[in-house]
């Protein structure tokens, strides 16, 4: 008989691990009212830590309603050209490595690109991280300090104690500096009557209409900054790794790019990228093998019974995304990178609630389309101009460095050729 669930304790806090997809459906969709929280830590002593990701209950519901309109296709399309601009310094950076016959560090390159996109789309200013990595260092410092394993486990398992001890979720010094830059950007736009097509402008509009206040604006910007740049960079890195490791798939993707772009004037544009079906398949398979979030967190807010199993109030639910994605019952030969799993014919055969790279249900990742758009822009720009191979120093099986976000433990080095 197949195991349906398991359980562990972290300190004195129980955690329930559903394995059966029907449990996942129940928790994420059907009985969402029992599991509406993530149980993630935020503290009233650091208001900017109380964002859409960390808040639960009615406060979360209100924030989600406020911010959902920011992620419509039309809003994302308005930011597409900002992402295209960020590819130009990246392309120059890659060509320099080619000219010097130096291997390219895919993770480092992707992180610089997503930092520039984040700076442009969230802050609204140009940031060339390929020349000046000040913002990159600030974001990395916030991420590293706020996701240290023992500290984060303590904050998740014993949030009341952590709040009593006034343990901040985010490192105060670096966070305050970023918030100061945000305040200055908001002030500058107001005083100079400047309007842009980025996320900061959308948040400013909400603030001007009294939908949110300045603290909520800063909290959401921090969430988009921290949550977006690292997860997206990791996905770009893994996608380039798989394309370099599977030359036939890389060539098939390049062929699609070269066949579709002429129909749109030869330039990378929103409609052209959205028309690339094989690109979507490659991205979906990348997210199966290398999900940015290796697990999903939910919190049981009141006792719930399913299949004669009672999940008690305040139990943390941990859905093992990466375990589901590698289960051979759902994905035969799970170690094989096969984009055809997500073809129009095959994707309908995937067992529901076994593919969860962005979660599912009302608390799925609100920025999934934004993240996927960034990945596609970067990879299309990359593969259109460069042929990539794995440097001999890259070894398999790949080792991960992970807790909250799945990232490669060692550098992914690529050898570059011009197409």
C-alpha positions as CSV (number, residue, x, y, z in Angstrom):
1,X,0.0,0.0,0.0
2,X,1.4,3.4,-1.0
3,X,2.3,5.8,1.9
4,X,0.0,8.8,2.0
5,X,1.6,11.0,4.6
6,X,4.3,11.3,7.3
7,X,5.2,13.5,10.1
8,X,8.1,15.1,12.0
9,X,8.8,17.5,14.8
10,X,10.9,20.6,14.7
11,X,11.7,21.5,18.2
12,X,8.3,21.0,19.9
13,X,6.2,21.8,16.8
14,X,4.5,19.0,14.8
15,X,4.7,19.0,11.0
16,X,2.5,17.0,8.7
17,X,3.9,15.8,5.3
18,X,1.2,14.8,2.8
19,X,2.4,12.7,0.0
20,X,-0.8,11.6,-1.8
21,X,-1.9,14.2,-4.4
22,X,-5.5,13.9,-3.0
23,X,-4.2,15.2,0.3
24,X,-2.6,18.1,-1.6
25,X,-5.8,18.9,-3.4
26,X,-7.7,18.9,-0.1
27,X,-5.2,21.2,1.7
28,X,-4.5,23.6,-1.2
29,X,-8.0,23.8,-2.7
30,X,-11.0,22.0,-1.3
31,X,-10.5,22.8,2.4
32,X,-8.4,25.9,2.0
33,X,-10.3,27.6,4.9
34,X,-8.5,25.2,7.2
35,X,-5.1,25.8,5.7
36,X,-5.2,29.4,4.6
37,X,-2.0,30.4,6.3
38,X,1.6,29.7,5.6
39,X,2.6,29.8,9.2
40,X,5.6,31.9,8.2
41,X,7.2,34.2,10.6
42,X,6.8,38.0,10.6
43,X,7.1,40.4,13.5
44,X,5.2,43.5,14.5
45,X,8.5,45.0,15.6
46,X,9.6,45.1,12.0
47,X,6.5,46.2,10.0
48,X,8.1,45.8,6.6
49,X,8.4,42.0,7.3
50,X,4.6,41.8,7.2
51,X,4.0,41.3,3.5
52,X,1.9,39.2,1.2
53,X,4.0,36.1,1.7
54,X,4.2,36.2,5.5
55,X,0.7,37.4,6.5
56,X,-2.2,35.0,7.2
57,X,-5.9,35.1,7.6
58,X,-7.9,38.2,6.8
59,X,-4.8,40.5,6.6
60,X,-3.5,38.2,3.9
61,X,-6.8,38.1,2.0
62,X,-7.0,41.9,2.0
63,X,-3.5,42.3,0.7
64,X,-4.0,39.6,-2.0
65,X,-7.1,41.4,-3.3
66,X,-5.2,44.6,-3.4
67,X,-2.2,43.3,-5.3
68,X,-3.7,40.7,-7.7
69,X,-4.5,43.3,-10.3
70,X,-0.8,44.2,-10.5
71,X,0.0,40.8,-12.1
72,X,-2.4,40.8,-15.1
73,X,-1.0,40.0,-18.5
74,X,-1.5,43.6,-19.6
75,X,0.6,44.9,-16.7
76,X,3.3,42.4,-17.3
77,X,3.3,43.2,-21.0
78,X,3.9,46.8,-20.1
79,X,7.1,45.8,-18.3
80,X,8.4,43.6,-21.0
81,X,10.6,46.2,-22.7
82,X,12.2,47.0,-19.3
83,X,13.3,43.3,-19.2
84,X,14.6,43.5,-22.8
85,X,16.8,46.5,-21.9
86,X,18.3,44.4,-19.1
87,X,19.5,41.8,-21.6
88,X,21.8,44.3,-23.3
89,X,24.5,44.5,-20.6
90,X,24.1,40.7,-20.1
91,X,24.8,40.1,-23.8
92,X,27.9,42.3,-23.7
93,X,29.1,40.4,-20.6
94,X,28.7,37.1,-22.3
95,X,30.5,38.2,-25.4
96,X,33.4,39.4,-23.3
97,X,33.7,35.9,-21.8
98,X,33.6,34.4,-25.2
99,X,36.3,36.8,-26.6
100,X,38.6,36.0,-23.6
101,X,37.8,32.2,-23.9
102,X,36.6,32.2,-20.3
103,X,33.9,29.9,-19.0
104,X,30.8,31.8,-17.9
105,X,29.3,31.3,-14.4
106,X,25.6,30.8,-15.3
107,X,24.4,31.5,-11.7
108,X,26.4,34.7,-11.4
109,X,25.3,35.9,-14.8
110,X,21.7,35.1,-14.1
111,X,21.7,36.8,-10.7
112,X,23.2,40.0,-12.2
113,X,20.5,40.0,-14.9
114,X,17.6,39.4,-12.5
115,X,19.0,42.1,-10.1
116,X,18.9,44.6,-13.0
117,X,15.4,43.5,-13.9
118,X,14.3,43.8,-10.3
119,X,15.9,47.3,-9.9
120,X,14.2,48.5,-13.1
121,X,10.7,46.9,-12.5
122,X,10.5,47.5,-8.7
123,X,12.7,50.5,-8.0
124,X,12.3,52.1,-11.4
125,X,16.0,53.0,-11.8
126,X,18.7,51.6,-14.1
127,X,21.2,49.3,-12.4
128,X,24.0,47.7,-14.3
129,X,25.0,44.9,-12.0
130,X,27.5,43.6,-14.6
131,X,29.6,46.7,-13.8
132,X,28.5,47.7,-10.3
133,X,27.2,45.1,-7.9
134,X,26.2,47.3,-5.0
135,X,22.5,46.4,-5.2
136,X,23.3,42.8,-5.8
137,X,25.4,42.7,-2.6
138,X,22.6,44.3,-0.6
139,X,20.0,41.9,-1.8
140,X,22.3,38.9,-1.3
141,X,23.1,40.0,2.3
142,X,19.4,40.3,3.1
143,X,18.6,36.9,1.7
144,X,21.5,35.1,3.3
145,X,21.0,36.6,6.8
146,X,17.2,36.1,6.7
147,X,17.4,32.4,5.6
148,X,20.0,31.0,7.9
149,X,18.8,27.5,8.7
150,X,18.7,27.3,12.5
151,X,17.4,30.9,12.9
152,X,14.7,30.4,10.3
153,X,13.6,27.0,11.7
154,X,13.3,28.6,15.2
155,X,11.2,31.5,13.8
156,X,8.9,29.1,11.9
157,X,8.5,26.5,14.7
158,X,8.3,29.0,17.6
159,X,7.0,32.3,16.2
160,X,5.6,33.6,19.5
161,X,8.9,33.1,21.3
162,X,10.8,34.7,18.3
163,X,8.4,37.7,18.4
164,X,8.7,38.0,22.2
165,X,12.5,38.1,21.7
166,X,12.0,40.7,19.0
167,X,14.0,38.7,16.4
168,X,13.7,40.5,13.1
169,X,12.8,38.5,10.0
170,X,15.0,40.7,7.8
171,X,18.5,42.1,8.7
172,X,17.7,45.6,9.9
173,X,20.7,47.5,8.6
174,X,20.5,46.3,5.0
175,X,16.7,46.4,5.0
176,X,16.6,50.0,6.3
177,X,19.0,51.0,3.5
178,X,16.8,49.5,0.8
179,X,13.7,51.1,2.4
180,X,15.4,54.5,2.4
181,X,16.1,54.1,-1.3
182,X,12.5,53.3,-1.9
183,X,11.3,56.3,0.0
184,X,13.6,58.5,-2.0
185,X,12.3,57.0,-5.3
186,X,8.7,57.6,-4.3
187,X,9.5,61.2,-3.2
188,X,11.4,62.0,-6.4
189,X,8.5,60.8,-8.6
190,X,6.0,62.7,-6.6
191,X,8.0,66.0,-6.6
192,X,8.8,65.7,-10.3
193,X,5.5,64.4,-11.5
194,X,7.1,61.2,-13.0
195,X,5.0,58.2,-14.0
196,X,6.5,54.9,-15.2
197,X,5.3,51.4,-16.2
198,X,7.0,49.5,-13.3
199,X,5.8,47.8,-10.1
200,X,6.8,50.8,-8.0
201,X,4.4,53.0,-10.0
202,X,1.6,50.5,-9.5
203,X,2.2,50.5,-5.8
204,X,2.4,54.3,-5.7
205,X,-1.0,54.5,-7.5
206,X,-2.4,52.2,-4.8
207,X,-0.9,54.4,-2.1
208,X,-2.2,57.6,-3.8
209,X,-5.7,56.1,-3.8
210,X,-5.4,55.2,-0.1
211,X,-5.5,51.5,-0.8
212,X,-2.1,50.9,0.9
213,X,0.1,53.0,3.1
214,X,3.9,53.7,2.8
215,X,4.9,50.8,5.1
216,X,2.8,48.3,3.1
217,X,4.4,49.7,-0.1
218,X,7.9,49.1,1.2
219,X,7.0,45.7,2.5
220,X,5.7,44.5,-0.9
221,X,8.7,46.0,-2.7
222,X,11.0,44.1,-0.4
223,X,9.1,40.9,-1.1
224,X,9.4,41.4,-4.8
225,X,13.0,42.3,-4.6
226,X,14.1,39.4,-2.3
227,X,11.7,36.7,-3.5
228,X,12.0,37.5,-7.2
229,X,15.7,37.9,-8.0
230,X,17.0,34.7,-6.3
231,X,14.4,32.3,-7.4
232,X,14.3,33.6,-11.0
233,X,18.1,33.5,-11.2
234,X,18.2,30.0,-10.0
235,X,15.7,28.9,-12.6
236,X,17.6,30.6,-15.4
237,X,20.8,28.9,-14.2
238,X,19.2,25.4,-14.1
239,X,17.5,26.0,-17.5
240,X,20.9,26.9,-19.1
241,X,22.5,23.9,-17.4
242,X,19.9,21.5,-18.9
243,X,20.2,23.1,-22.4
244,X,24.0,22.8,-22.2
245,X,23.7,19.2,-21.1
246,X,21.2,18.3,-23.8
247,X,22.4,19.7,-27.1
248,X,19.5,18.3,-29.1
249,X,17.0,20.1,-26.9
250,X,19.1,23.3,-27.2
251,X,19.1,23.1,-31.0
252,X,15.4,22.5,-31.1
253,X,14.7,25.5,-28.9
254,X,17.1,27.7,-31.1
255,X,15.2,26.5,-34.2
256,X,11.9,27.6,-32.7
257,X,13.3,31.0,-31.7
258,X,14.7,31.5,-35.3
259,X,11.4,30.4,-36.9
260,X,9.1,32.6,-34.8
261,X,11.0,35.9,-34.4
262,X,10.9,36.8,-38.1
263,X,7.1,36.8,-37.9
264,X,7.4,39.6,-35.3
265,X,10.0,41.8,-37.1
266,X,13.0,39.8,-36.0
267,X,13.1,41.4,-32.5
268,X,12.3,39.7,-29.2
269,X,8.9,41.0,-28.1
270,X,6.1,39.9,-25.7
271,X,3.9,38.3,-28.3
272,X,6.8,36.4,-30.0
273,X,7.9,34.9,-26.6
274,X,4.4,34.0,-25.7
275,X,4.1,32.2,-29.0
276,X,7.1,29.9,-28.3
277,X,5.5,26.6,-27.2
278,X,8.7,24.6,-27.0
279,X,10.2,27.3,-24.8
280,X,7.3,26.9,-22.4
281,X,7.8,23.1,-22.4
282,X,11.5,23.5,-21.6
283,X,10.8,25.9,-18.8
284,X,8.1,23.6,-17.3
285,X,10.5,20.6,-17.3
286,X,13.2,22.8,-15.7
287,X,10.8,23.7,-12.9
288,X,9.9,20.0,-12.5
289,X,13.5,18.9,-12.0
290,X,14.6,22.1,-10.2
291,X,11.7,23.7,-8.4
292,X,12.7,27.0,-6.8
293,X,10.6,26.1,-3.8
294,X,11.4,22.5,-2.8
295,X,8.5,22.4,-0.5
296,X,5.3,24.4,0.3
297,X,4.3,25.5,3.8
298,X,0.7,25.8,5.1
299,X,-0.7,26.1,8.6
300,X,-3.7,24.3,10.0
301,X,-5.9,27.0,11.6
302,X,-8.4,24.6,13.1
303,X,-8.7,20.8,13.7
304,X,-9.3,19.0,10.4
305,X,-10.1,15.4,9.7
306,X,-9.4,13.6,6.4
307,X,-9.4,9.8,5.8
308,X,-9.8,9.2,9.6
309,X,-6.6,11.3,10.2
310,X,-7.0,14.4,12.4
311,X,-4.6,17.3,11.7
312,X,-4.6,19.4,14.8
313,X,-4.8,23.1,14.9
314,X,-1.4,24.9,14.6
315,X,0.2,21.9,12.8
316,X,2.5,23.0,10.0
317,X,1.9,21.3,6.7
318,X,5.0,20.7,4.5
319,X,4.2,19.5,1.0
320,X,7.4,18.0,-0.5
321,X,7.3,19.6,-4.0
322,X,10.6,18.1,-5.1
323,X,9.7,14.7,-3.9
324,X,6.5,14.7,-6.0
325,X,8.4,16.0,-9.0
326,X,10.8,13.0,-8.8
327,X,8.3,10.3,-8.0
328,X,8.6,7.7,-10.9
329,X,4.9,6.9,-10.5
330,X,4.1,10.3,-11.8
331,X,7.2,11.1,-13.9
332,X,8.8,8.0,-15.4
333,X,12.6,8.3,-15.5
334,X,12.5,11.4,-13.3
335,X,16.2,12.1,-13.7
336,X,15.9,12.5,-17.4
337,X,15.2,16.0,-18.7
338,X,12.3,15.6,-21.1
339,X,10.3,18.7,-22.2
340,X,7.9,16.4,-24.0
341,X,6.2,15.7,-20.7
342,X,4.6,19.1,-21.1
343,X,3.6,18.9,-24.8
344,X,-0.1,19.6,-25.6
345,X,-0.7,15.9,-25.7
346,X,1.2,14.8,-22.6
347,X,0.6,17.6,-20.1
348,X,-3.0,16.5,-19.7
349,X,-1.8,13.1,-18.5
350,X,0.0,14.7,-15.5
351,X,-1.7,13.7,-12.3
352,X,-3.2,16.8,-10.7
353,X,-1.4,18.2,-7.7
354,X,1.9,16.4,-8.4
355,X,3.3,19.4,-10.3
356,X,3.6,22.3,-7.9
357,X,6.5,24.7,-8.8
358,X,4.4,27.7,-7.9
359,X,2.0,26.1,-5.4
360,X,-1.7,25.8,-6.2
361,X,-5.0,27.3,-5.0
362,X,-5.7,30.8,-3.5
363,X,-2.1,31.0,-2.0
364,X,-0.2,30.1,-5.1
365,X,2.7,32.3,-6.1
366,X,1.3,35.7,-7.2
367,X,4.4,36.4,-9.2
368,X,4.6,33.2,-11.2
369,X,3.9,34.8,-14.6
370,X,6.4,37.6,-13.8
371,X,9.1,35.1,-13.0
372,X,8.4,33.0,-16.0
373,X,8.5,36.0,-18.2
374,X,11.9,37.0,-16.9
375,X,13.3,33.5,-17.4
376,X,12.0,33.4,-21.0
377,X,13.4,36.8,-21.9
378,X,16.9,35.8,-20.6
379,X,17.0,32.4,-22.2
380,X,15.7,33.5,-25.6
381,X,18.3,36.3,-25.7
382,X,21.0,33.8,-24.6
383,X,20.1,30.9,-27.0
384,X,19.5,33.1,-30.0
385,X,23.0,34.4,-30.0
386,X,25.1,31.8,-28.2
387,X,25.7,28.1,-28.3
388,X,26.5,26.8,-24.8
389,X,28.3,23.6,-23.6
390,X,29.1,22.5,-20.1
391,X,32.6,23.2,-19.0
392,X,34.4,20.0,-18.0
393,X,34.5,21.1,-14.4
394,X,30.8,20.7,-14.1
395,X,30.0,17.3,-12.6
396,X,26.9,15.1,-12.1
397,X,24.9,14.3,-10.1
398,X,24.3,18.0,-9.4
399,X,24.5,19.0,-5.7
400,X,22.0,21.5,-4.3
401,X,22.4,24.2,-1.7
402,X,19.0,24.5,-0.3
403,X,16.5,25.3,2.5
404,X,13.9,27.8,1.4
405,X,15.2,28.2,-2.2
406,X,16.8,25.5,-4.4
407,X,20.1,26.7,-5.8
408,X,23.2,24.9,-7.2
409,X,25.8,24.2,-4.6
410,X,28.7,24.7,-7.1
411,X,29.2,27.0,-10.0
412,X,27.5,26.1,-13.3
413,X,30.3,26.9,-15.8
414,X,29.4,27.2,-19.5
415,X,31.7,27.3,-22.5
416,X,30.4,29.9,-25.0
417,X,30.3,29.9,-28.8
418,X,28.7,32.4,-31.1
419,X,25.9,31.1,-33.2
